[in-house]
């Protein structure tokens, strides 16, 4: 049986930019650290009173809490309480382990995370089924960093570029509850808000674990009377559970903030990320149980010979440089917000049969004005906003040499231009004590232009549409509220759908590309729910629940061929229905000298075709039930206990719901031990302690057979340990 190691992976020629980045990162860190140290000395000399920082990362110093452009956790919590719909507020700094995005969002209702390739790659991220049909998911949700979009202008994203360890909190507004101009999709938005120099003086975090997992992060922050800054450097390596699944990510993130008079704050952000991972690809269903670490190429079957992963070397390598700036000024009566961002991304994606090489440059800007004429107690509040984004991309398609994974002939070369222009107006009206009506209307102009550089092929598309929303908040008491909303959503296709490639694994010389005319996906959604607290103090039970029903037209459906390779996207004309329940619970119960901390979520997703070819069938891609729960006993500085990830019923992997092809139900048991005392924290976590063999995800087809390669085995039993020191 063949095994790949991280060392072999690192020596692969396409990955050599990572080693260069490590050198650049080291030099950059030394330079930034020197500058930060100098700035800290100057700040300490100027400030007579040093800012006292608590040991809990998500809490700010008094000066940091007053910075208007940086919402603290509690301020964000109060803002989300005004949203008449499902929201999430996660605090990653309270998590002992921060190895992957799942560690930050795993217990959040309504957010579905499915491991795809393992390691530091890109999981499936799904909210209410939006974008889940792309393989892997790269659309359907607007990702934000500090309130500004991370997506390219065509709506696509590379989720593995996100570094959750630097987030003070993650704020998700599910579905139509998005509040950012330009967030028009069914999935809503997820905002990663960065730690600043006012949040912490610094930290060192080290993690190690099974299958060659290594992680290291160092961060330092400074704060003065009007200035603060923070810089973080992280590096992750993972040999991988499966063969040919090594991954690595290096990241540098920094921000500098200035607080002036009159409530003015300006903050500048710098991000550099270098991501690379091998793709173990899919296998037939029977190999999940017989050889979960194996890949095609380990056996001697015709499938193994045709789709040999070691020879074809599927992988992804992406680097991104991002600069952003955001300013706010004013008061509750009249507040202005202006943000601009620019990012440059190089992306190589090899899916076994073809290389997709993309260079994109994205520029965007946002302006918002809001007010409440009578201050915080005013009966009427309003907000207007404008947003603009443009991405210019060059994309080249190359056939993959089946013998060595190298690029063969170029069979497609395109100039791609995407732009979005949005105007938003919203208002909230307190019609009676405890009752608030909220409404908004967003107008959007969206363009997707594509032109071949080697032929006359050209496809220019543009859409103009309005996205209305209306909602009601009913505050029954300070500890409980109910809501309802009715909304429209729209989602334009990305260039991953518009630009299609067809490459036969046994005939790469016949590879071809085409531009596919698609229309927008549209939906009307009704949502009911509530949020509240039962009890008082530390033992209070927090709950939130949402029920939604989305009638979708022209849903974007992506399909894969018999080998599990994406072949195209089309609009389903028969109509689809997305409906579900999202429930979250958390709290603490006193137990003698200690306490029991608990949290859990249940996400129920009933997605099916209303009419057409697959009328009445379940839409493949999302488990019908997903249950996550954790119970932790707290004794002094110690916390320990089990956790559970449970998919209790099988999930179709194709839209025809073919018998025998489903993803089988599974339950994963984990155990965790944490110790924290002052600046020190240590953890030990075991995942899948029973070593359950299961499919974590799969390729989505219109119709499948169990013998076709289409399943991604989940991670086996593993241990992770980590140490953190905050200073």
C-alpha positions in Angstrom: 0.0 0.0 0.0 1.4 3.4 -1.0 1.7 6.2 1.5 2.5 9.9 0.8 4.2 12.1 3.3 4.4 15.8 3.8 8.0 15.8 2.8 7.2 14.2 -0.6 4.3 16.6 -1.0 6.5 19.6 -0.3 9.0 18.5 -2.9 6.5 18.4 -5.7 7.5 21.2 -8.1 4.1 23.0 -8.2 4.4 23.5 -4.4 7.7 25.2 -4.4 6.2 28.7 -4.0 5.2 27.6 -0.5 8.8 27.2 0.6 9.5 30.6 -0.9 6.6 32.0 1.1 8.0 30.6 4.3 11.2 32.5 3.8 9.3 35.7 2.9 7.0 35.2 5.9 9.9 34.8 8.3 11.6 37.9 7.0 8.3 39.8 7.1 7.6 38.6 10.7 11.0 39.8 11.9 10.4 43.2 10.3 6.9 43.6 11.6 7.9 42.4 15.0 10.7 45.0 15.1 8.3 47.7 14.1 5.7 46.6 16.6 8.2 46.5 19.4 9.3 50.0 18.6 5.7 51.2 18.4 5.0 49.5 21.7 7.9 51.3 23.4 6.8 54.6 22.0 3.2 54.0 23.1 4.3 53.1 26.6 6.4 56.2 26.9 3.6 58.4 25.8 0.8 56.8 27.8 1.0 57.3 31.5 -1.7 54.6 32.1 -1.0 51.3 30.7 -4.0 49.4 29.3 -4.8 46.4 31.4 -5.8 43.4 29.3 -7.7 40.4 30.6 -6.7 36.9 29.9 -9.8 36.0 27.9 -9.0 36.9 24.4 -12.4 38.1 23.2 -12.6 40.9 25.8 -11.2 44.3 25.1 -9.4 46.8 27.1 -11.5 49.9 28.0 -10.1 51.9 25.2 -10.7 49.1 22.7 -14.3 48.7 23.8 -15.0 52.3 22.9 -13.7 52.0 19.3 -16.9 52.5 17.2 -15.7 50.7 14.1 -14.9 47.5 16.0 -18.0 46.0 17.4 -17.2 44.0 20.5 -18.9 40.6 21.1 -21.6 42.0 23.3 -22.3 44.9 21.0 -22.6 42.4 18.1 -24.9 40.3 20.2 -27.2 43.3 20.7 -27.1 44.1 17.0 -28.1 40.5 16.1 -31.0 40.7 18.5 -32.5 43.3 16.2 -32.4 41.0 13.2 -35.8 39.3 12.7 -34.4 35.9 11.7 -31.8 33.2 12.3 -28.3 34.4 13.3 -25.2 32.9 14.9 -22.5 34.4 17.0 -19.5 32.2 17.6 -16.4 33.0 19.7 -13.5 31.0 18.4 -11.1 32.3 21.1 -13.1 30.2 23.6 -12.3 27.0 21.7 -9.3 25.0 22.9 -8.5 23.6 19.5 -8.5 25.8 16.4 -7.1 23.5 13.8 -9.9 23.9 11.2 -12.9 26.0 10.4 -15.1 23.3 11.9 -13.6 24.0 15.4 -14.9 27.5 15.1 -18.4 26.7 13.8 -19.2 23.1 14.7 -22.0 23.7 17.2 -23.8 26.4 15.4 -27.4 25.6 14.2 -28.1 26.0 10.5 -24.4 25.9 9.5 -23.5 22.6 7.9 -19.8 21.7 7.6 -18.7 18.5 5.8 -15.1 17.4 5.6 -14.1 17.1 2.0 -10.5 16.2 1.6 -9.3 16.5 5.3 -6.6 18.8 6.7 -6.4 22.5 6.0 -8.4 22.3 2.7 -11.8 23.5 2.0 -14.8 21.8 3.6 -18.3 21.9 2.3 -20.0 25.0 3.9 -23.7 25.0 3.5 -26.5 27.3 4.9 -30.0 26.3 3.9 -28.7 24.4 0.8 -27.3 27.5 -1.0 -24.4 26.6 -3.2 -24.2 23.0 -1.9 -24.4 21.7 -5.5 -21.0 23.0 -6.4 -18.2 20.4 -6.0 -16.5 21.4 -3.8 -18.6 24.3 -2.5 -17.4 27.7 -3.7 -20.5 29.8 -3.8 -23.9 30.4 -2.1 -22.7 32.3 0.9 -21.2 35.8 1.2 -18.0 35.5 3.3 -16.8 38.7 4.9 -13.8 39.7 6.8 -14.4 42.7 9.1 -17.6 43.6 7.2 -16.0 43.5 3.7 -16.5 40.7 1.2 -13.9 37.9 0.8 -15.7 36.5 -2.3 -14.7 37.3 -5.8 -17.2 39.5 -7.6 -18.6 36.5 -9.4 -19.6 35.1 -6.0 -16.9 32.4 -5.7 -14.5 31.8 -2.8 -11.7 29.6 -1.6 -12.8 28.8 1.9 -9.4 27.3 2.8 -7.9 30.8 2.8 -9.7 31.7 6.0 -7.7 31.7 9.2 -10.3 31.4 12.0 -7.6 31.7 14.7 -7.5 35.4 14.2 -11.3 36.0 14.6 -12.5 37.7 17.7 -15.9 36.4 16.8 -17.8 35.0 13.8 -21.2 36.6 13.0 -23.5 34.7 10.7 -26.8 36.0 9.4 -28.5 33.0 7.8 -30.6 33.3 4.6 -32.4 36.6 4.0 -31.2 38.0 7.3 -28.0 39.2 5.8 -27.4 42.9 6.4 -24.4 43.7 4.1 -25.2 45.3 0.8 -24.6 42.8 -1.9 -25.6 39.8 0.2 -28.5 38.5 -1.9 -28.0 34.7 -1.8 -30.2 32.1 -0.1 -27.3 31.2 2.2 -26.8 34.7 3.7 -23.4 35.8 5.1 -20.7 34.9 7.5 -18.4 37.6 8.9 -15.0 36.9 10.5 -14.2 39.9 12.7 -10.4 40.2 13.4 -8.7 40.5 16.7 -7.0 43.8 17.2 -4.2 45.2 19.4 -6.8 46.2 21.9 -8.0 42.6 22.3 -4.7 41.0 23.4 -1.0 41.8 23.8 0.0 38.5 22.2 0.0 34.8 22.2 1.9 31.7 21.1 -0.1 28.6 20.1 1.3 25.2 19.2 -0.7 22.2 18.1 0.3 18.6 17.1 -1.7 15.5 16.3 -2.2 12.3 14.5 -1.3 11.9 10.8 1.4 14.5 10.9 -0.7 17.4 12.0 1.5 20.4 13.1 0.3 23.9 13.8 2.0 27.0 15.1 0.8 30.6 15.6 2.4 33.6 17.0 0.7 37.0 17.5 1.6 40.3 19.1 -0.5 43.4 19.7 0.1 46.9 20.9 -2.2 49.6 22.1 -1.8 53.3 22.8 -4.0 56.3 23.4 -5.2 56.5 19.7 -3.3 53.8 17.9 -3.4 50.0 18.2 -1.9 47.2 16.0 -1.7 43.5 15.8 0.2 41.0 13.6 -0.3 37.3 13.5 1.7 34.6 11.7 0.6 31.0 11.4 1.8 27.8 9.7 0.0 24.5 9.4 1.2 21.1 8.1 -0.7 17.9 7.8 0.5 14.6 6.2 -3.2 13.5 5.9 -5.3 10.6 7.0 -5.8 9.3 3.5 -3.0 8.6 1.0 -2.2 11.6 -1.2 -3.9 14.1 1.2 -1.1 16.2 2.6 -1.9 19.9 3.1 -0.2 23.1 4.3 -1.1 26.7 4.9 1.0 29.7 5.8 -0.7 33.0 6.7 0.2 36.5 7.8 -2.5 38.8 9.0 -2.1 42.3 10.4 -4.2 45.3 11.2 -3.6 48.9 12.5 -6.3 51.1 13.9 -6.6 54.8 14.7 -9.2 56.4 16.9 -9.7 60.1 16.5 -12.1 62.7 17.9 -15.8 62.7 17.2 -16.2 58.9 17.2 -13.9 58.5 14.2 -12.0 55.3 13.7 -10.0 54.0 10.8 -8.5 50.5 10.5 -6.3 49.0 7.8 -5.9 45.3 7.2 -3.2 43.2 5.5 -3.7 39.4 4.8 -1.3 37.1 3.0 -2.2 33.4 2.7 -0.5 30.5 0.9 -2.6 27.3 0.7 -1.8 24.0 -0.9 -3.3 20.5 -0.5 -3.3 17.2 -2.3 -6.7 15.8 -3.3 -7.2 12.1 -2.6 -10.3 12.1 -4.7 -13.3 9.9 -4.5 -13.6 6.1 -4.3 -16.3 3.5 -4.7 -18.6 2.9 -1.8 -17.2 -0.5 -0.7 -13.8 1.0 -0.1 -15.1 3.1 2.8 -15.2 0.0 4.9 -12.4 -2.0 3.4 -9.7 0.7 2.9 -10.8 4.1 4.2 -7.2 5.5 3.8 -6.8 4.3 0.3 -7.2 6.1 -3.1 -7.6 4.9 -6.6 -4.2 3.7 -7.6 -3.7 1.5 -4.5 -5.5 -1.4 -6.3 -5.2 -3.2 -9.6 -8.7 -2.7 -11.0 -9.3 -0.9 -14.3 -10.6 2.0 -12.2 -7.3 2.2 -10.3 -5.4 2.1 -13.5 -7.5 4.7 -15.3 -7.8 7.2 -12.3 -4.5 6.6 -10.6 -4.2 9.4 -8.1 -0.4 9.1 -7.7 0.1 9.6 -11.4 -2.5 12.2 -12.0 -1.6 14.2 -8.9 -4.8 16.1 -8.3 -4.2 19.1 -6.0 -4.8 22.8 -5.3 -2.4 25.6 -4.7 -3.7 29.1 -4.0 -2.0 32.3 -2.8 -3.8 35.5 -2.0 -2.8 39.0 -1.0 -5.5 41.2 0.4 -5.6 44.9 1.6 -8.6 46.5 3.1 -9.4 49.8 4.9 -12.5 50.7 6.9 -13.6 54.0 8.5 -16.5 54.9 10.7 -17.6 58.2 12.3 -20.6 59.8 13.8 -23.1 58.8 16.5 -26.3 56.8 16.8 -28.2 59.7 15.4 -26.0 59.7 12.2 -23.3 57.3 11.5 -21.1 56.9 8.3 -19.2 53.8 7.3 -16.8 53.6 4.3 -14.8 50.5 3.3 -12.5 49.6 0.4 -10.7 46.4 -0.4 -8.4 44.8 -3.0 -7.2 41.3 -3.3 -5.0 39.4 -5.8 -5.3 35.7 -6.0 -3.4 33.0 -7.9 -5.2 29.6 -8.0 -4.2 26.3 -9.5 -6.9 23.5 -9.3 -6.2 20.1 -10.8 -9.2 17.7 -10.6 -7.4 14.6 -12.1 -8.3 15.4 -15.7 -7.6 19.1 -16.2 -5.7 22.0 -14.6 -7.7 25.2 -14.1 -5.3 28.1 -13.6 -6.8 31.4 -12.5 -5.3 34.8 -11.7 -7.9 37.2 -10.4 -7.8 40.8 -9.2 -10.8 42.0 -7.2 -11.6 45.6 -6.1 -14.6 46.7 -4.1 -16.0 49.5 -2.0 -18.9 50.1 0.4 -20.6 53.2 1.8 -23.3 53.1 4.4 -25.1 55.8 6.3 -27.5 55.0 9.2 -29.3 57.0 11.8 -31.9 57.1 14.5 -33.0 60.8 14.8 -34.0 60.4 18.4 -31.0 58.4 19.5 -31.0 54.9 20.8 -34.6 55.4 22.1 -35.9 56.6 18.8 -38.9 55.0 17.2 -37.6 55.0 13.7 -34.2 54.0 12.4 -32.9 54.0 8.8 -30.0 52.9 6.7 -28.9 53.5 3.1 -25.9 51.8 1.4 -24.0 51.5 -1.8 -21.6 48.7 -2.7 -19.5 48.0 -5.8 -17.2 45.1 -6.7 -15.3 44.1 -9.8 -13.2 41.0 -10.6 -11.0 40.7 -13.6 -9.8 37.1 -14.2 -7.6 35.3 -16.6 -8.4 31.6 -16.7 -6.5 28.9 -18.6 -7.5 25.2 -18.9 -5.0 22.5 -19.5 -5.5 18.8 -20.0 -3.7 16.6 -17.4 -1.1 14.1 -18.4 -2.4 10.8 -17.0 1.1 9.4 -16.5 2.7 12.2 -14.5 0.0 14.8 -13.6 1.7 17.5 -15.6 0.0 20.0 -17.9 -0.6 19.0 -21.5 -2.2 21.2 -24.2 -4.2 24.3 -23.3 -7.7 23.8 -24.5 -9.2 27.0 -23.2 -8.1 30.5 -22.4 -10.5 33.2 -21.2 -10.8 36.8 -20.0 -13.5 37.0 -17.4 -15.0 40.2 -16.0 -17.6 40.2 -13.2 -19.1 43.3 -11.5 -21.8 44.0 -9.0 -23.5 47.3 -8.1 -26.0 47.4 -5.3 -28.1 50.1 -3.6 -29.8 49.4 -0.3 -32.5 51.2 1.7 -33.8 49.9 5.0 -35.8 51.1 8.0 -37.1 49.8 11.3 -40.2 51.2 13.0 -41.1 50.5 16.6 -44.9 50.5 16.1 -45.7 49.6 19.7 -43.9 48.6 22.9 -42.1 45.4 22.1 -43.0 45.4 18.4 -40.7 46.4 15.6 -41.3 46.2 11.9 -38.2 46.1 9.7 -38.1 46.4 5.9 -35.5 46.7 3.2 -35.2 46.9 -0.5 -32.0 46.2 -2.4 -31.5 46.9 -6.1 -28.7 45.0 -7.9 -27.0 45.2 -11.3 -24.8 42.1 -11.9 -22.7 41.4 -15.0 -20.8 38.2 -16.0 -18.8 38.8 -19.2 -16.6 36.0 -20.7 -14.5 36.0 -23.9 -12.1 33.5 -25.3 -8.5 34.6 -26.0 -8.0 31.9 -28.7 -11.4 32.0 -30.5 -14.4 34.1 -31.2 -16.4 32.5 -28.4 -18.0 35.2 -26.1 -20.8 35.3 -23.6 -22.0 38.5 -21.9 -24.7 38.3 -19.4 -26.2 40.9 -17.1 -29.1 40.9 -14.6 -31.0 43.7 -12.8 -33.2 42.7 -9.9 -34.7 43.9 -6.7 -34.4 42.0 -3.4 -37.2 43.0 -0.9 -37.4 41.9 2.7 -39.9 42.5 5.5 -39.7 41.3 9.1 -41.3 41.7 12.5 -39.6 41.4 15.9 -41.8 40.8 19.0 -40.1 41.2 22.3 -42.2 39.3 24.8 -39.7 40.2 27.6 -36.1 41.2 28.0 -35.2 37.5 27.9 -37.3 36.4 25.0 -38.3 37.5 21.5 -40.1 36.0 18.5 -39.7 36.9 14.8 -41.1 36.4 11.3 -39.8 37.5 7.9 -40.6 37.2 4.2 -37.9 37.8 1.6 -36.6 37.3 -1.9 -33.1 36.1 -2.8 -31.1 35.9 -6.0 -27.9 34.1 -6.9 -26.0 34.6 -10.2 -23.8 31.8 -11.5 -20.0 32.0 -10.9 -17.4 31.4 -13.6 -17.0 27.9 -12.2 -20.5 27.2 -13.6 -20.4 29.5 -16.7 -17.1 28.0 -18.0 -17.4 24.3 -18.5 -14.7 21.7 -19.3 -15.0 18.2 -20.8 -12.0 15.9 -20.5 -12.2 12.1 -21.0 -9.6 10.5 -18.6 -8.5 8.1 -21.3 -8.4 10.7 -24.1 -7.0 14.1 -22.8 -6.2 15.1 -26.4 -9.9 15.6 -27.1 -10.5 18.0 -24.2 -12.8 20.9 -24.9 -14.3 23.9 -23.1 -17.5 25.9 -23.5 -19.3 28.9 -22.2 -22.7 27.9 -20.7 -25.6 30.4 -20.6 -27.3 30.2 -17.3 -29.9 32.2 -15.5 -30.1 33.3 -11.9 -31.3 31.2 -9.1 -34.2 32.9 -7.3 -36.2 32.1 -4.1 -39.0 33.3 -1.9 -38.5 32.5 1.8 -40.8 32.6 4.8 -39.2 32.2 8.2 -40.5 32.0 11.8 -38.5 31.7 14.9 -37.4 32.9 18.3 -34.6 33.4 20.7 -34.5 33.5 24.5 -33.0 32.7 27.9 -34.5 30.5 30.6 -33.2 31.3 34.0 -30.7 33.9 35.2 -26.9 34.1 35.6 -24.4 31.5 34.6 -26.9 28.7 34.7 -29.3 30.2 32.3 -30.3 28.1 29.3 -29.9 29.9 26.0 -32.0 28.8 23.1 -32.7 29.9 19.5 -34.9 28.3 16.9 -35.9 29.0 13.3 -38.2 27.3 10.8 -38.0 28.3 7.2 -39.5 27.5 3.8 -37.9 28.6 0.5 -39.5 28.1 -2.8 -36.7 28.1 -5.3 -36.8 28.7 -9.1 -34.0 27.8 -11.6 -31.8 26.2 -8.9 -28.2 25.9 -10.1 -27.4 22.1 -10.2 -23.9 20.9 -10.8 -23.3 17.3 -12.0 -20.3 14.9 -12.1 -19.5 12.2 -14.5 -19.1 8.5 -13.9 -15.6 9.1 -12.5 -16.7 11.7 -9.9 -15.4 14.7 -11.9 -17.6 17.8 -12.4 -18.8 18.1 -15.9 -21.3 21.0 -15.9 -24.0 23.1 -14.3 -27.6 23.7 -15.4 -30.8 25.4 -14.1 -33.4 22.9 -12.9 -36.6 24.0 -14.5 -39.0 22.0 -12.4 -38.7 24.1 -9.2 -37.3 23.0 -5.9 -38.1 23.5 -2.2 -35.7 24.1 0.7 -37.3 23.9 4.1 -35.9 23.1 7.5 -35.6 23.6 11.3 -32.5 25.1 13.0 -32.3 24.7 16.8 -29.5 25.7 19.2 -29.1 25.2 23.0 -26.4 26.1 25.4 -26.1 26.6 29.1 -24.5 25.5 32.4 -25.7 23.5 35.4 -24.0 23.7 38.8 -22.8 20.3 40.1 -21.4 20.4 43.6 -18.0 22.1 43.5 -18.1 22.2 39.7 -20.5 22.6 36.8 -21.7 21.0 33.6 -21.4 23.1 30.5 -23.4 22.0 27.5 -24.2 23.1 24.0 -25.8 21.5 21.0 -27.5 22.1 17.7 -30.0 20.3 15.4 -30.2 21.2 11.8 -33.0 19.6 9.8 -32.9 20.0 6.1 -35.7 18.9 3.8 -34.7 19.8 0.3 -36.6 18.2 -2.6 -37.6 18.7 -6.2 -41.2 20.0 -6.7 -41.7 19.0 -10.3 -39.8 18.0 -13.4 -37.6 14.9 -13.9 -36.9 14.3 -10.2 -40.2 15.4 -8.8 -40.6 14.4 -5.2 -37.0 13.2 -4.9 -34.6 14.6 -2.2 -31.9 16.9 -3.4 -28.5 15.4 -2.8 -25.8 17.1 -0.9 -27.0 17.9 2.6 -27.9 15.4 5.5 -31.5 15.5 6.5 -30.6 15.6 10.1 -27.3 16.9 11.6 -26.9 16.8 15.4 -23.9 18.2 17.2 -23.5 18.2 21.0 -20.9 18.7 23.7 -20.9 18.1 27.5 -18.1 19.4 29.5 -17.6 19.0 33.3 -15.9 22.0 34.8 -13.8 21.6 38.0 -11.5 24.5 38.8 -9.0 25.0 36.0 -10.1 21.7 34.3 -12.8 21.0 31.8 -13.4 17.5 30.3 -16.2 15.6 28.6 -17.5 14.0 25.4 -18.9 15.4 22.2 -21.0 13.9 19.4 -21.5 14.5 15.7 -24.5 12.5 14.5 -26.1 12.0 11.1 -28.9 9.6 12.1 -30.4 8.8 8.7 -28.8 8.1 5.3 -28.4 10.8 2.7 -28.9 10.5 -1.0 -25.8 11.1 -3.1 -27.7 11.5 -6.4 -30.9 13.3 -7.3 -32.6 10.1 -8.5 -32.2 8.8 -4.9 -30.9 5.5 -6.3 -31.0 2.6 -3.8 -27.7 1.5 -2.4 -25.8 4.7 -3.3 -26.7 6.8 -0.2 -24.3 8.1 2.3 -24.9 5.9 5.3 -25.8 7.3 8.7 -23.0 7.6 11.3 -22.2 8.8 14.8 -18.8 10.1 15.8 -17.8 10.2 19.4 -15.1 12.6 20.7 -13.5 13.3 24.0 -11.7 16.5 25.2 -9.7 17.6 28.2 -8.8 21.2 28.8 -6.8 23.0 31.5 -6.4 26.7 31.8 -4.7 28.8 34.4 -3.7 32.4 33.9 -1.9 32.9 30.6 -1.5 29.1 30.1 -3.9 26.7 28.4 -3.5 23.1 27.4 -5.9 20.7 25.7 -6.0 17.1 24.5 -8.8 16.0 22.1 -9.7 12.7 20.6 -11.9 12.5 17.6 -13.9 9.5 16.3 -12.7 7.4 19.3 -14.6 4.3 18.0 -12.7 4.5 14.7 -16.0 4.5 12.8 -15.7 4.1 9.0 -18.0 6.5 7.2 -18.3 8.8 4.2 -17.8 12.4 5.2 -18.9 13.7 1.8 -19.4 12.6 -1.8 -19.6 13.7 -5.4 -23.2 14.7 -6.4 -24.7 13.1 -9.5 -28.0 13.1 -11.2 -27.9 9.3 -11.1 -25.2 7.1 -9.5 -24.2 3.6 -8.8 -22.3 2.4 -5.7 -19.5 1.0 -7.9 -18.7 4.4 -9.3 -16.1 6.5 -7.5 -18.0 9.1 -5.6 -17.3 8.8 -1.9 -14.9 10.6 0.4 -14.0 8.5 3.5 -14.0 10.5 6.8 -11.1 10.8 9.2 -10.4 7.8 11.4 -9.5 7.9 15.1 -7.1 10.7 15.9 -5.6 12.7 18.7 -4.7 16.4 18.8 -2.9 18.3 21.6 -2.2 22.0 22.0 -0.6 24.6 24.2 -1.3 28.3 24.3 0.5 31.1 26.2 -1.0 34.6 26.2 1.1 37.6 27.2 
